[in-house]
Amino acid sequence: MSEFAAPELPDLPTRAPVRAVNGDPIRQSSIMLVDDEEITLDTLQIFLEDAGYERFVLTADAREAIPTLERERPDIVLLDLMMPHVNGFEILAYIRSNEHFEHLPVVVLTSSSDAPTKLKALEMGATDFLAKPVDESELVLRVRNTLAAKAYQDRLANTDRLTGLPNRHVLVDRLEWAIKQAERNGQSGALMLLNIHRFRQLNEALGPAMADELLLRVAQRLEIATRDSDLLAVLPQSDKNQGLARLGGDEFALLLHGELSPETIARIARRLLRALAEPFHLQQQELYLALNIGIAIFPDDGTDSNEVQRNAGIAIRSLESEQANPEGAFCFYSKELNARTISGLGLENELRRALERNELEVFYQPKYDVVSEEVVGAECLLRWKHPQRGYVSPVEFIPVAEETGLIIDIGQYVLEEACRKIAQWDAQGLKPGTLAVNASVQQFRHHSFRGAVRNALATSGITPAHLKIEVTESLLMTQHDQATAMLGDLRALGVQLSIDDFGTGYSSLSYLRSMPIDELKIDRSFLTDVESSKDSAAIVRAILAMAHSLDLVVVAEGVETQGQLAFLREHRCDTLQGFLFSRPLPAQDFEDLLRARLGA
């Protein structure tokens, strides 16, 4: 084996493009012939050509068998057992020990008529055998049957059952081959990872059957959008979408290879975005999807399949962590993204330890009555006091908590701490009012959230109406039915309910009437220029009028100037919070504020 254990790939031309033969995919297969006798190679090729096969890889020197096999990736090997330098048994052992070729059909050719030789070949993994001199009819029949069986097994093992596209196993195999080809030929390639933004929420809303139908429609559009010139033709089947694969769930991939420029890759990415831009119509529902595409170019962004996949994944996650583009977006991998990801991993590990080490604190931003300016409650805001870095901005660590699922445990901590403090301050006669706790998207959708609220109320013994749960308007709009059901469950516990960031979504009276809510919080973006912008002023006035018509309390966030306060008083806003009166306070400082207000 030492003569071919680590061979140099010879600089040979790649095989010719696949051509259909009488519409028969079996005869489009690539057949590799390995025999040290030139006359045998010629004879076998003639017999098979007469049967309609056109694609051959001939190897007379057994020492070239392995590098040729790696480069050409045939569909079947006809292998002589008795050859100089390297015998067929050694080649067969190498094939069966390589994960890429362990299922490759190998028909051994031997002039030996003794049973032990044939038995040894079969025990080592030979698919079939033919005795020399080879009979033409027997050869054609054995090759045909072997290829037909392989095609059936390949479909089962390598095809995604829902979409009919190649699966992850095939994609990785093709990617590894493409990287080697790019290195040999001085070319480049690109791996595009594609997923549907917020598909998990869609899956929950639609149910498994409709979600599968939607994925099938997506796959069909992607197939139509991809063209022969864009794709990597690796396997012998003449499938124009050989570079397109489904990796699982809502994840797809497209593999490109050849003379590629960033402009060409971007053009293809835009074509894929356009393919999903038109709405999908499912059972009288019109659904708009946004596609995220992460792109890694090889060899620049990686010289092995794991590295290329990892970097394409980094690129796509950078899109997922940002505000979604309603028309989808694509992103090329960069070293800066990688550095950000590494930093994020470090932050994730530290955040996990922060939970264990009690480094997280709850701050309280007082809420004031607009007219009397009395404290009527507070919003509970999470802060992280890092032992070395000091206070870490929530803008930095909350997205990490959301991505990793840590937000479930963190949110539980805030909920329990808020209830504990309400009980403590009530017992001291400090009258903290209502404390509001933000529910993250993951918390709100989690099946245990209602139970977590109920347990926190029971453990603390507080009056449920002293706790308020805040959810964002965007969450309620994207999951209306489920959100309404969850709000109903929470209302049954006796807690108050608030819609945060109101005005940033598709607000309407109809959905407000259908939800058991007590309060609207006007998004701070409208307050910023309410004194100078007629549009912002009109929006705030409309929200106030609408909310009061439904007997809802209105809270204005981010109040920082006397002019904003005057505007809110004029138009009968109920409650405010902002730096004009107070920044978020540690628990002890908020307690001191309550005592001072009571003159205690």
Backbone torsions as a table, in degrees:
resi	resn	phi	psi	omega
1	MET	NA	-18.7	-174.0
2	SER	-64.6	-21.0	-176.7
3	GLU	-75.5	-15.4	178.0
4	PHE	-138.5	20.0	-177.6
5	ALA	-64.8	-36.9	180.0
6	ALA	-137.8	69.6	-173.1
7	PRO	-76.6	152.2	169.9
8	GLU	-81.0	134.1	179.7
9	LEU	-72.9	121.2	179.6
10	PRO	-69.4	151.9	-177.4
11	ASP	-84.6	75.6	-178.5
12	LEU	-107.1	154.3	178.9
13	PRO	-67.4	148.6	176.4
14	THR	-73.9	161.8	-174.6
15	ARG	-72.0	160.0	-177.1
16	ALA	-68.0	155.8	178.1
17	PRO	-60.8	153.0	179.3
18	VAL	-67.2	137.6	173.6
19	ARG	-125.2	135.5	178.7
20	ALA	-67.7	141.2	179.0
21	VAL	-121.0	106.5	178.1
22	ASN	53.3	26.8	178.7
23	GLY	70.2	10.4	-176.4
24	ASP	-99.1	109.2	-177.3
25	PRO	-65.4	-27.5	179.1
26	ILE	-61.7	-40.7	-177.5
27	ARG	-78.1	-2.9	173.4
28	GLN	-88.6	0.3	-176.6
29	SER	-68.9	152.3	177.1
30	SER	-93.7	125.3	-176.0
31	ILE	-113.5	122.4	178.2
32	MET	-100.7	127.7	-179.9
33	LEU	-113.7	124.1	-179.7
34	VAL	-122.3	110.4	-179.1
35	ASP	-160.1	138.6	-178.4
36	ASP	-80.7	-5.8	178.9
37	GLU	-99.3	114.0	-178.5
38	GLU	-59.6	-38.6	-178.0
39	ILE	-63.6	-36.1	178.7
40	THR	-67.9	-42.2	177.9
41	LEU	-59.5	-45.5	-178.8
42	ASP	-63.8	-41.0	-178.0
43	THR	-65.4	-46.9	-179.9
44	LEU	-61.2	-40.5	-179.8
45	GLN	-64.9	-42.3	179.9
46	ILE	-62.2	-45.9	179.6
47	PHE	-57.6	-45.1	-176.7
48	LEU	-74.4	-33.4	174.6
49	GLU	-63.2	-40.4	177.8
50	ASP	-62.2	-26.5	179.5
51	ALA	-86.5	-1.8	174.9
52	GLY	107.0	0.2	178.8
53	TYR	-82.0	145.0	-175.0
54	GLU	-126.9	-15.4	-171.0
55	ARG	-110.7	113.3	-174.9
56	PHE	-131.5	148.2	171.3
57	VAL	-126.6	111.4	-175.4
58	LEU	-103.2	130.4	-179.9
59	THR	-132.6	112.5	179.3
60	ALA	-93.4	-22.9	179.3
61	ASP	-102.3	113.5	-175.6
62	ALA	-61.0	-23.3	179.4
63	ARG	-69.1	-18.9	178.0
64	GLU	-94.0	-1.4	-173.1
65	ALA	-62.6	-46.7	-175.7
66	ILE	-68.4	-51.2	178.0
67	PRO	-60.3	-34.8	177.9
68	THR	-67.3	-40.6	178.0
69	LEU	-61.6	-44.5	179.5
70	GLU	-62.3	-38.3	-175.8
71	ARG	-77.7	-41.8	-170.2
72	GLU	-92.2	-25.3	179.5
73	ARG	50.2	64.3	-178.4
74	PRO	-71.7	170.8	178.3
75	ASP	-93.8	-18.7	179.4
76	ILE	-156.3	148.7	177.4
77	VAL	-122.9	128.9	169.7
78	LEU	-103.0	114.4	-165.1
79	LEU	-123.3	121.8	173.0
80	ASP	-74.6	141.6	-178.7
81	LEU	-87.8	-34.9	-173.7
82	MET	-103.1	97.9	179.7
83	MET	-138.7	152.3	176.5
84	PRO	-73.1	164.9	178.5
85	HIS	70.0	-62.0	179.9
86	VAL	-135.6	121.8	-178.6
87	ASN	-87.9	168.7	-175.7
88	GLY	-64.6	-29.5	178.1
89	PHE	-63.9	-40.0	179.0
90	GLU	-65.4	-41.2	178.4
91	ILE	-65.7	-42.1	179.0
92	LEU	-62.0	-41.3	178.8
93	ALA	-62.9	-40.4	178.9
94	TYR	-63.4	-44.1	-179.5
95	ILE	-59.8	-47.1	-176.6
96	ARG	-73.3	-18.4	178.2
97	SER	-88.7	-8.3	-178.2
98	ASN	-98.5	124.6	-175.4
99	GLU	-60.9	-25.2	-179.7
100	HIS	-76.8	-22.0	-174.0
101	PHE	-120.5	7.5	-174.0
102	GLU	-63.2	-22.0	178.3
103	HIS	-109.0	10.1	179.4
104	LEU	-70.4	126.5	178.5
105	PRO	-65.0	130.5	177.6
106	VAL	-127.0	116.0	175.7
107	VAL	-102.6	116.7	-177.0
108	VAL	-87.2	142.4	178.3
109	LEU	-114.0	128.6	179.6
110	THR	-152.5	145.0	175.2
111	SER	-86.3	-6.5	-179.3
112	SER	-71.8	134.9	-178.7
113	SER	-106.7	1.0	-177.8
114	ASP	-82.0	143.3	-176.9
115	ALA	-63.5	-37.8	-178.9
116	PRO	-57.9	-37.4	-180.0
117	THR	-65.0	-45.2	179.2
118	LYS	-64.9	-41.2	-179.3
119	LEU	-64.3	-41.1	178.7
120	LYS	-61.4	-42.9	179.5
121	ALA	-62.1	-42.4	179.9
122	LEU	-67.5	-39.3	178.7
123	GLU	-64.8	-30.6	179.9
124	MET	-81.9	-4.8	174.6
125	GLY	114.2	9.4	175.6
126	ALA	-62.5	141.2	-179.2
127	THR	-78.5	-38.7	-177.6
128	ASP	-161.4	175.9	176.7
129	PHE	-143.8	154.4	176.3
130	LEU	-133.2	138.3	179.1
131	ALA	-91.1	142.2	174.3
132	LYS	-85.8	149.4	-9.8
133	PRO	-67.7	143.2	-172.9
134	VAL	-77.9	133.7	174.3
135	ASP	-82.3	131.7	-174.5
136	GLU	-59.5	-47.1	-177.5
137	SER	-64.2	-41.9	179.7
138	GLU	-65.9	-40.6	178.6
139	LEU	-58.9	-50.8	-177.8
140	VAL	-62.2	-41.3	-179.3
141	LEU	-65.4	-46.0	-179.0
142	ARG	-63.8	-43.5	-179.6
143	VAL	-64.3	-44.8	-179.2
144	ARG	-60.8	-49.4	-178.0
145	ASN	-64.5	-40.3	-179.5
146	THR	-65.2	-43.4	179.8
147	LEU	-67.7	-36.1	178.6
148	ALA	-65.3	-41.8	178.3
149	ALA	-65.2	-39.4	179.4
150	LYS	-64.4	-42.4	-179.1
151	ALA	-60.8	-40.5	179.4
152	TYR	-66.4	-44.7	179.7
153	GLN	-65.0	-38.7	179.0
154	ASP	-62.4	-40.5	179.7
155	ARG	-62.1	-39.6	179.8
156	LEU	-69.6	-42.5	-172.7
157	ALA	-84.9	-27.6	-168.6
158	ASN	-115.1	1.8	-174.5
159	THR	-114.2	134.6	173.2
160	ASP	-70.5	124.5	-171.2
161	ARG	-68.5	-31.2	-178.2
162	LEU	-73.9	-48.8	-171.4
163	THR	-100.3	-18.0	-175.1
164	GLY	79.4	1.7	178.3
165	LEU	-80.5	160.5	171.1
166	PRO	-57.0	151.6	-177.9
167	ASN	-99.5	-172.2	-176.4
168	ARG	-60.1	-41.0	-179.3
169	HIS	-57.5	-45.0	-179.4
170	VAL	-67.3	-41.9	-179.5
171	LEU	-58.8	-45.8	-179.5
172	VAL	-63.7	-42.0	179.0
173	ASP	-61.5	-43.5	179.6
174	ARG	-68.3	-36.7	179.5
175	LEU	-63.4	-44.2	179.0
176	GLU	-61.0	-43.0	178.4
177	TRP	-63.6	-43.4	-177.3
178	ALA	-64.5	-37.6	178.9
179	ILE	-63.9	-42.0	178.0
180	LYS	-64.2	-42.2	179.1
181	GLN	-63.4	-40.5	179.6
182	ALA	-62.5	-41.1	179.1
183	GLU	-66.2	-41.3	-178.3
184	ARG	-66.8	-42.5	-170.9
185	ASN	-98.9	3.4	-179.6
186	GLY	65.0	30.3	179.8
187	GLN	-105.9	-167.7	179.0
188	SER	-136.6	168.6	176.0
189	GLY	-149.2	172.2	179.9
190	ALA	-145.3	140.9	172.2
191	LEU	-110.3	122.8	174.9
192	MET	-105.8	122.1	170.7
193	LEU	-98.7	132.9	-175.3
194	LEU	-125.5	134.5	168.5
195	ASN	-144.4	165.1	-176.2
196	ILE	-95.2	124.3	-178.2
197	HIS	-62.1	128.4	175.8
198	ARG	61.0	36.3	-179.8
199	PHE	-69.2	-30.7	-179.5
200	ARG	-58.7	-41.8	178.2
201	GLN	-65.8	-39.8	177.3
202	LEU	-62.0	-41.5	-179.4
203	ASN	-60.9	-42.5	178.9
204	GLU	-65.6	-38.3	-176.6
205	ALA	-75.5	-39.3	-174.4
206	LEU	-84.9	-31.0	-172.6
207	GLY	93.0	158.5	-173.6
208	PRO	-58.6	-42.6	-175.4
209	ALA	-64.4	-49.1	-179.9
210	MET	-69.6	-33.1	177.7
211	ALA	-64.9	-39.9	176.6
212	ASP	-64.4	-40.7	177.9
213	GLU	-62.6	-39.1	178.2
214	LEU	-64.9	-42.8	178.1
215	LEU	-62.3	-38.1	177.8
216	LEU	-64.5	-40.5	177.3
217	ARG	-64.7	-40.1	177.8
218	VAL	-60.9	-46.7	-179.9
219	ALA	-59.7	-40.2	179.7
220	GLN	-64.2	-40.4	178.5
221	ARG	-67.3	-39.6	178.9
222	LEU	-65.0	-38.2	177.6
223	GLU	-61.5	-44.1	-179.8
224	ILE	-65.6	-36.3	-176.0
225	ALA	-73.5	-24.2	-179.1
226	THR	-88.1	141.9	-176.2
227	ARG	-120.5	160.4	-176.9
228	ASP	-54.1	-43.1	-175.1
229	SER	-67.9	-17.4	-178.2
230	ASP	-87.3	-16.9	-162.8
231	LEU	-108.4	161.7	-179.1
232	LEU	-92.9	116.9	179.2
233	ALA	-94.6	99.4	-176.2
234	VAL	-109.5	-51.4	-176.3
235	LEU	-82.7	160.9	-175.5
236	PRO	-70.5	-21.0	179.9
237	GLN	-65.6	139.3	-179.0
238	SER	-87.1	72.1	-180.0
239	ASP	-108.9	117.6	-174.8
240	LYS	-65.0	-16.7	-178.6
241	ASN	-106.5	33.8	-177.4
242	GLN	-63.9	-22.4	178.8
243	GLY	-86.3	-8.9	-178.0
244	LEU	-96.1	134.8	-179.1
245	ALA	-144.2	156.1	170.7
246	ARG	-107.7	126.0	-175.5
247	LEU	-92.3	-15.3	-178.1
248	GLY	132.1	150.9	-179.2
249	GLY	55.9	-129.7	178.7
250	ASP	-99.3	17.5	-176.9
251	GLU	-95.8	126.1	175.0
252	PHE	-123.5	168.2	177.3
253	ALA	-146.2	148.4	174.7
254	LEU	-129.9	127.9	-178.6
255	LEU	-109.0	126.4	-178.2
256	LEU	-118.5	149.1	-177.9
257	HIS	-153.5	144.6	175.8
258	GLY	132.5	-147.9	178.8
259	GLU	-85.8	86.3	-173.0
260	LEU	-109.3	137.9	171.8
261	SER	-114.2	158.9	176.1
262	PRO	-55.9	-33.9	178.9
263	GLU	-64.9	-41.0	178.8
264	THR	-63.9	-44.6	179.8
265	ILE	-62.8	-42.8	179.0
266	ALA	-63.0	-38.7	178.7
267	ARG	-61.5	-42.2	178.9
268	ILE	-66.1	-41.0	178.8
269	ALA	-61.3	-41.5	179.1
270	ARG	-64.8	-35.7	178.2
271	ARG	-63.6	-39.7	178.7
272	LEU	-66.9	-39.1	177.2
273	LEU	-62.3	-41.9	179.6
274	ARG	-65.1	-31.1	-178.6
275	ALA	-63.2	-29.0	-179.5
276	LEU	-102.8	4.7	-176.4
277	ALA	-71.0	-34.6	179.7
278	GLU	-73.0	146.3	-177.3
279	PRO	-66.5	154.1	173.2
280	PHE	-99.3	138.9	-179.1
281	HIS	-112.0	112.7	-179.7
282	LEU	-129.5	116.4	176.7
283	GLN	46.4	57.4	178.4
284	GLN	65.6	12.5	175.6
285	GLN	-108.7	141.1	177.6
286	GLU	-107.7	116.4	-174.4
287	LEU	-117.5	131.5	175.2
288	TYR	-106.3	132.2	-178.5
289	LEU	-116.6	147.0	173.7
290	ALA	-115.1	128.9	-178.1
291	LEU	-100.8	130.3	172.2
292	ASN	-102.1	136.0	-177.8
293	ILE	-129.9	119.4	174.5
294	GLY	-104.9	132.9	-171.2
295	ILE	-123.9	128.9	171.3
296	ALA	-123.2	132.4	-179.2
297	ILE	-102.1	133.4	176.2
298	PHE	-116.0	144.2	12.2
299	PRO	-88.8	-1.1	-175.2
300	ASP	-59.3	-41.8	-175.9
301	ASP	-99.4	10.3	178.6
302	GLY	159.3	146.0	-179.6
303	THR	-117.1	9.5	170.4
304	ASP	-142.1	162.0	-170.6
305	SER	-63.6	-38.4	-179.5
306	ASN	-63.3	-42.7	-178.8
307	GLU	-65.9	-42.2	-179.9
308	VAL	-64.8	-44.5	178.4
309	GLN	-62.9	-42.2	-179.8
310	ARG	-61.0	-43.4	-176.5
311	ASN	-72.5	-34.7	173.6
312	ALA	-65.0	-36.0	177.2
313	GLY	-65.4	-38.6	176.8
314	ILE	-61.3	-42.1	-179.2
315	ALA	-63.1	-42.5	-177.1
316	ILE	-73.3	-33.4	178.2
317	ARG	-68.5	-27.5	176.6
318	SER	-64.8	-30.7	176.5
319	LEU	-74.2	-39.1	-177.1
320	GLU	-66.9	-27.8	-178.0
321	SER	-84.0	-8.3	179.7
322	GLU	-101.9	172.4	176.7
323	GLN	-62.7	128.5	-175.5
324	ALA	-64.9	135.4	171.3
325	ASN	-81.9	125.1	-176.9
326	PRO	-60.2	-19.0	178.9
327	GLU	-104.2	8.0	-178.7
328	GLY	84.5	169.6	-177.8
329	ALA	-158.4	162.3	173.1
330	PHE	-131.0	157.2	-176.0
331	CYS	-146.0	131.5	173.7
332	PHE	-84.2	143.9	174.9
333	TYR	-65.4	146.4	174.6
334	SER	-145.8	161.9	178.1
335	LYS	-62.8	-30.9	179.2
336	GLU	-65.3	-40.5	176.8
337	LEU	-62.4	-41.8	-179.9
338	ASN	-62.2	-43.9	179.1
339	ALA	-61.3	-39.9	179.1
340	ARG	-65.2	-38.7	179.7
341	THR	-66.6	-44.2	178.3
342	ILE	-60.7	-42.1	177.3
343	SER	-62.2	-39.7	179.2
344	GLY	-65.0	-37.6	177.6
345	LEU	-64.2	-41.7	177.5
346	GLY	-63.4	-40.4	179.3
347	LEU	-65.2	-38.3	178.6
348	GLU	-61.0	-46.5	-179.7
349	ASN	-62.6	-41.2	179.3
350	GLU	-67.8	-35.2	179.5
351	LEU	-66.9	-37.4	175.9
352	ARG	-61.4	-43.4	178.8
353	ARG	-68.1	-31.5	179.5
354	ALA	-60.5	-37.9	176.9
355	LEU	-62.8	-42.8	-177.4
356	GLU	-71.3	-32.0	-174.6
357	ARG	-96.0	7.0	178.5
358	ASN	59.1	40.3	178.2
359	GLU	-86.4	-10.2	-178.5
360	LEU	-87.4	139.7	179.8
361	GLU	-129.3	153.7	172.9
362	VAL	-104.7	123.5	172.5
363	PHE	-100.1	161.5	-175.4
364	TYR	-129.3	117.4	176.1
365	GLN	-96.5	114.2	-175.6
366	PRO	-59.9	146.4	174.2
367	LYS	-115.7	134.9	-171.9
368	TYR	-119.1	146.4	170.2
369	ASP	-68.9	130.6	-174.8
370	VAL	-62.8	-36.7	-176.0
371	VAL	-83.5	-52.8	-173.9
372	SER	-87.5	-17.2	-177.5
373	GLU	62.4	23.0	174.8
374	GLU	-84.3	149.0	177.4
375	VAL	-70.8	124.4	-179.8
376	VAL	-115.0	2.9	-179.6
377	GLY	156.0	-161.3	179.7
378	ALA	-161.8	156.9	171.5
379	GLU	-98.9	131.4	-179.4
380	CYS	-85.4	123.4	-176.5
381	LEU	-124.8	134.1	-176.1
382	LEU	-82.6	138.3	174.7
383	ARG	-131.4	148.0	179.0
384	TRP	-120.3	115.9	177.6
385	LYS	-98.4	97.9	-178.4
386	HIS	-74.9	138.0	-176.6
387	PRO	-62.8	-27.2	178.7
388	GLN	-105.6	-39.5	-172.6
389	ARG	-89.9	-9.1	-173.9
390	GLY	77.2	-151.6	-178.2
391	TYR	-72.5	125.9	177.9
392	VAL	-94.4	133.4	-177.2
393	SER	-63.5	136.6	174.9
394	PRO	-58.3	-29.8	177.7
395	VAL	-60.0	-27.1	-178.5
396	GLU	-86.4	-42.5	-171.8
397	PHE	-100.1	-23.3	179.7
398	ILE	-63.5	-44.3	176.4
399	PRO	-59.3	-35.6	176.9
400	VAL	-65.1	-42.8	178.5
401	ALA	-62.5	-39.2	178.2
402	GLU	-64.7	-47.4	-176.9
403	GLU	-62.9	-38.9	-172.9
404	THR	-90.9	-8.1	-177.7
405	GLY	85.5	-2.5	177.2
406	LEU	-63.0	-19.3	-177.6
407	ILE	-61.6	-24.5	178.2
408	ILE	-64.0	-50.7	-180.0
409	ASP	-68.9	-39.2	179.9
410	ILE	-64.9	-44.9	178.7
411	GLY	-61.9	-36.3	177.1
412	GLN	-63.5	-39.8	178.1
413	TYR	-62.0	-46.5	-179.3
414	VAL	-62.3	-43.2	-179.7
415	LEU	-60.2	-48.6	-178.1
416	GLU	-67.5	-38.4	179.8
417	GLU	-66.0	-40.1	178.9
418	ALA	-62.2	-44.9	179.5
419	CYS	-65.0	-38.4	179.0
420	ARG	-63.0	-42.5	-179.1
421	LYS	-69.2	-37.3	176.3
422	ILE	-59.0	-46.3	179.9
423	ALA	-62.1	-43.7	-178.9
424	GLN	-62.7	-49.3	-176.2
425	TRP	-71.0	-34.1	175.1
426	ASP	-63.0	-41.5	-179.2
427	ALA	-63.8	-28.4	179.1
428	GLN	-88.0	0.1	178.8
429	GLY	73.3	24.6	-175.3
430	LEU	-89.0	-9.2	175.5
431	LYS	50.6	69.7	-178.5
432	PRO	-73.0	-8.7	-176.4
433	GLY	76.2	-147.7	-178.9
434	THR	-99.3	129.0	176.0
435	LEU	-98.6	129.4	-177.1
436	ALA	-102.2	132.2	179.2
437	VAL	-117.8	129.4	178.2
438	ASN	-77.4	131.9	175.1
439	ALA	-100.9	121.2	178.3
440	SER	-70.7	165.6	178.7
441	VAL	-58.4	-45.8	-177.9
442	GLN	-65.4	-42.1	177.0
443	GLN	-59.0	-49.0	-173.8
444	PHE	-63.0	-33.5	-179.2
445	ARG	-85.2	-14.8	-175.5
446	HIS	-72.1	137.1	-174.7
447	HIS	-63.0	-21.2	-176.0
448	SER	-91.5	0.7	-172.1
449	PHE	-63.5	-44.9	-179.3
450	ARG	-60.5	-42.1	179.2
451	GLY	-64.8	-36.3	179.2
452	ALA	-64.3	-41.9	178.1
453	VAL	-65.6	-44.8	-179.5
454	ARG	-60.2	-43.5	-178.7
455	ASN	-66.7	-39.1	178.9
456	ALA	-63.7	-39.2	177.6
457	LEU	-65.6	-44.5	-177.2
458	ALA	-67.1	-41.4	-178.0
459	THR	-65.5	-41.2	-177.4
460	SER	-81.6	-26.2	-179.4
461	GLY	74.8	17.4	-176.6
462	ILE	-79.9	162.8	171.2
463	THR	-71.1	122.3	-174.1
464	PRO	-53.4	-32.9	-176.9
465	ALA	-67.9	-11.5	177.1
466	HIS	-82.6	-4.7	177.4
467	LEU	-110.5	134.3	178.3
468	LYS	-122.1	135.1	177.7
469	ILE	-106.2	123.6	178.9
470	GLU	-103.6	131.2	175.0
471	VAL	-127.9	152.0	-177.5
472	THR	-78.5	151.1	178.7
473	GLU	-62.8	-38.2	-178.5
474	SER	-61.3	-37.0	177.4
475	LEU	-63.5	-44.3	-178.5
476	LEU	-66.0	-34.0	-178.0
477	MET	-75.3	-34.4	-177.2
478	THR	-82.4	-24.3	-179.0
479	GLN	-129.3	57.3	-168.7
480	HIS	-58.5	-52.5	-175.4
481	ASP	-65.7	-46.4	179.8
482	GLN	-65.7	-39.4	-179.8
483	ALA	-64.7	-41.9	179.7
484	THR	-61.9	-40.4	179.0
485	ALA	-65.3	-43.2	179.5
486	MET	-65.8	-41.9	177.4
487	LEU	-60.5	-38.3	177.4
488	GLY	-63.2	-41.2	178.0
489	ASP	-63.1	-41.6	-179.8
490	LEU	-68.7	-39.8	178.5
491	ARG	-61.7	-35.0	179.2
492	ALA	-64.1	-24.0	176.5
493	LEU	-78.1	-15.5	177.6
494	GLY	99.1	2.3	-179.8
495	VAL	-80.4	160.8	174.8
496	GLN	-88.1	157.2	-175.2
497	LEU	-130.5	137.4	-175.9
498	SER	-134.1	144.9	174.4
499	ILE	-102.3	117.3	-178.3
500	ASP	-88.3	159.0	176.8
501	ASP	55.3	35.9	-176.0
502	PHE	-66.5	140.3	179.7
503	GLY	105.1	-12.4	-179.0
504	THR	-91.0	-10.2	179.8
505	GLY	-107.7	-154.0	-178.4
506	TYR	-99.5	72.6	-173.1
507	SER	-65.8	141.5	175.9
508	SER	-155.2	151.0	178.6
509	LEU	-63.0	-35.2	-175.0
510	SER	-61.5	-44.1	-177.5
511	TYR	-77.1	-28.3	176.9
512	LEU	-66.6	-39.6	-179.8
513	ARG	-64.1	-30.2	-174.8
514	SER	-84.6	-5.4	-175.6
515	MET	-112.7	139.3	-178.2
516	PRO	-82.8	71.3	-176.1
517	ILE	-111.0	157.7	-178.3
518	ASP	-112.0	-22.2	-167.2
519	GLU	-148.6	147.2	170.1
520	LEU	-117.8	138.8	174.9
521	LYS	-112.6	115.8	-179.4
522	ILE	-69.2	128.4	-179.1
523	ASP	-60.0	139.4	-175.0
524	ARG	-61.9	-22.5	-178.6
525	SER	-61.9	-28.7	-179.8
526	PHE	-79.2	-26.9	-179.7
527	LEU	-78.4	-24.6	-173.6
528	THR	-54.9	-45.7	-177.3
529	ASP	-122.0	30.3	-178.2
530	VAL	-64.0	-24.1	-180.0
531	GLU	-78.0	-23.6	-173.9
532	SER	-116.5	-19.3	-176.2
533	SER	-105.5	120.9	178.3
534	LYS	-64.7	-36.0	-179.2
535	ASP	-65.1	-48.1	179.8
536	SER	-62.2	-41.9	179.2
537	ALA	-62.0	-41.0	-179.6
538	ALA	-65.5	-39.9	179.9
539	ILE	-63.8	-46.2	-178.9
540	VAL	-63.0	-43.6	178.8
541	ARG	-61.2	-39.7	-179.1
542	ALA	-66.9	-40.6	178.7
543	ILE	-63.4	-43.8	-180.0
544	LEU	-62.2	-44.6	-179.6
545	ALA	-64.1	-44.6	-179.3
546	MET	-63.8	-46.4	-178.1
547	ALA	-63.1	-43.0	-178.7
548	HIS	-67.6	-30.2	176.9
549	SER	-66.5	-21.8	179.2
550	LEU	-104.4	10.5	179.3
551	ASP	60.9	38.9	178.1
552	LEU	-102.8	143.0	173.5
553	VAL	-77.0	141.4	179.6
554	VAL	-117.5	129.6	177.4
555	VAL	-113.2	133.4	175.7
556	ALA	-102.4	124.9	179.2
557	GLU	-96.3	154.5	172.3
558	GLY	70.7	31.7	179.4
559	VAL	-77.0	120.9	-173.9
560	GLU	-128.1	-11.3	-176.2
561	THR	-130.3	158.0	176.6
562	GLN	-64.9	-31.5	178.4
563	GLY	-65.0	-41.6	176.7
564	GLN	-63.1	-41.6	179.3
565	LEU	-62.6	-42.7	179.5
566	ALA	-62.4	-41.7	178.7
567	PHE	-61.7	-44.0	-177.6
568	LEU	-67.1	-37.3	176.8
569	ARG	-66.3	-42.1	-178.0
570	GLU	-60.9	-37.2	-174.9
571	HIS	-104.0	19.8	168.8
572	ARG	61.7	41.6	169.2
573	CYS	-68.8	146.9	-173.4
574	ASP	-87.0	-48.4	-170.3
575	THR	-136.8	153.4	177.3
576	LEU	-140.9	158.4	169.7
577	GLN	-145.7	145.7	-178.0
578	GLY	162.9	172.4	-174.9
579	PHE	-67.7	-15.7	178.1
580	LEU	-59.1	-33.7	-179.4
581	PHE	-108.4	-42.3	-177.2
582	SER	-167.6	142.3	168.9
583	ARG	-80.9	169.5	173.0
584	PRO	-59.5	138.1	-173.3
585	LEU	-118.2	144.7	169.5
586	PRO	-59.7	161.5	-174.3
587	ALA	-55.9	-43.5	-177.7
588	GLN	-65.9	-39.4	179.3
589	ASP	-66.4	-38.7	177.6
590	PHE	-66.2	-39.0	177.0
591	GLU	-61.7	-43.2	177.9
592	ASP	-61.9	-37.6	177.9
593	LEU	-62.8	-44.0	178.8
594	LEU	-61.9	-41.5	-180.0
595	ARG	-64.5	-41.9	-179.5
596	ALA	-64.0	-39.1	-179.8
597	ARG	-65.0	-31.8	-179.9
598	LEU	-88.8	-6.8	-177.3
599	GLY	72.4	22.4	-177.4
600	ALA	-83.9	NA	NA
